[in-house]
């Protein structure tokens, strides 16, 4: 069977790529710390030595629109074009061509349907920065095949938070059951509190620092009961109009089996809180000790 070697959950800040390439005299004051935290986070994937990446993200109305909006979609293509023209123009991102993994894509579709999820699929999916940002941060060589999974966090009616958690658990079951010798990492990106186009966009911090701190604590501890008790489709409007992306973090908690994270880190930037989490479901498959990774937070978890 396949070996699930790492689970990563992170934000996807589209300005990181450009910021990380600025000369020191042109970089913003937070750039050095941001780059350092990302480098530590990247190592949590590198040491797991994955062969294929399952990438969970959400299309930002680039390819999926209101005329046809699937709730959950699996990419089923041999290759994926990455980044759209506005992402190149506004964020300085390069175009990418990423290899797919049709065998795993097809297996996930068949098994997902059989396990109660009527998954949509696309043989011509073009991915955006929810998938390419973590490629830039944790696998910048872009040398591994991917299986992208898109969730609907933007276009009501949305799946409820519980459904995201259920999908995460199902992804874990499917990967664990895949009859393959390959090493798999699952990487998902979402949001903490976030405002897009509203009055709280581009503030000195994320629009709701209290929610951000609580969210990081929930994820770090694997406290799915605390999340489900406090997070609903309605409640996610309060921290910011795009905070429903937090449900992708909930999905990743499902993949991790509600375990405490092995690596936890965060950074408060203008208008958003960046967050980085890694779990090792099979620590014996990872190079070096699991404890003592990264900067970590004092949350009583291994960090």
Secondary structure as GFF3:
##gff-version 3
##sequence-region A 1 303
A	DSSP	beta_strand	3	11	.	.	.	ID=ss1
A	DSSP	alpha_helix	16	19	.	.	.	ID=ss2
A	DSSP	alpha_helix	31	46	.	.	.	ID=ss3
A	DSSP	beta_strand	52	57	.	.	.	ID=ss4
A	DSSP	beta_strand	72	75	.	.	.	ID=ss5
A	DSSP	beta_strand	79	82	.	.	.	ID=ss6
A	DSSP	alpha_helix	85	91	.	.	.	ID=ss7
A	DSSP	beta_strand	96	99	.	.	.	ID=ss8
A	DSSP	alpha_helix	102	114	.	.	.	ID=ss9
A	DSSP	beta_strand	120	122	.	.	.	ID=ss10
A	DSSP	alpha_helix	129	138	.	.	.	ID=ss11
A	DSSP	beta_strand	145	151	.	.	.	ID=ss12
A	DSSP	alpha_helix	161	177	.	.	.	ID=ss13
A	DSSP	beta_strand	183	190	.	.	.	ID=ss14
A	DSSP	alpha_helix	209	221	.	.	.	ID=ss15
A	DSSP	alpha_helix	224	230	.	.	.	ID=ss16
A	DSSP	three_ten_helix	235	237	.	.	.	ID=ss17
A	DSSP	three_ten_helix	243	245	.	.	.	ID=ss18
A	DSSP	alpha_helix	246	255	.	.	.	ID=ss19
A	DSSP	beta_strand	263	269	.	.	.	ID=ss20
A	DSSP	beta_strand	272	279	.	.	.	ID=ss21
A	DSSP	three_ten_helix	283	285	.	.	.	ID=ss22
###
